Amino acid sequence: MKNTSPLTAKPAASLFKFLKPNPKYKFRLVDFKNKDYKTDLLLSQTKCNLDILPMGVMVVGNFDNHDSIIPILKEEIESISLVRGKETIDTFYLSPMHILTKLGVPSRISRYFKVYPSEYKISETQIIIKCAEYQLKLITNGSNFEALLRSFKKTGYSKELDLLRKPTLNHLNYSVY
């Protein structure tokens, strides 16, 4: 196997490139290490998307100021770690989210009824993909954890998947008096 960077597939330039809208990236590639655990600074801290397919995973992004793909075959993947961010619930009395939470509605549903943004916070979700040759670390919005988990399980990555959940800090369980 070659000891080069996995950036091999590049889409062809199109005549109608100006008609194509710019993609909205949902992930950020935080760290890329090769088998010697050396960080590639050109790849780290770039916005990208993660495509989860039955044959492998593709990281599509704007690396080195042009669209590129990092393909990872399913056979190469040793483990995939999903780390859910810390969840903080801090509502005020008679808030719709507070009432729904007290009635037993899960926080993943009652968070849509918050009045202030500070009532419900969840820190970012981390995805760590380890292969024999390299390791990728991506981050995304904390509310994407459930969708990522479903996508990985649906496409057949249950054996490679490791889940880590950070604790939930619920200020409703603490009484002031």
Salt bridges, closest charged atoms under 4 A:
ASP31 OD2 - LYS33 NZ 3.59
GLU87 OE2 - ARG84 NH2 3.70
GLU146 OE2 - ARG84 NH2 3.59
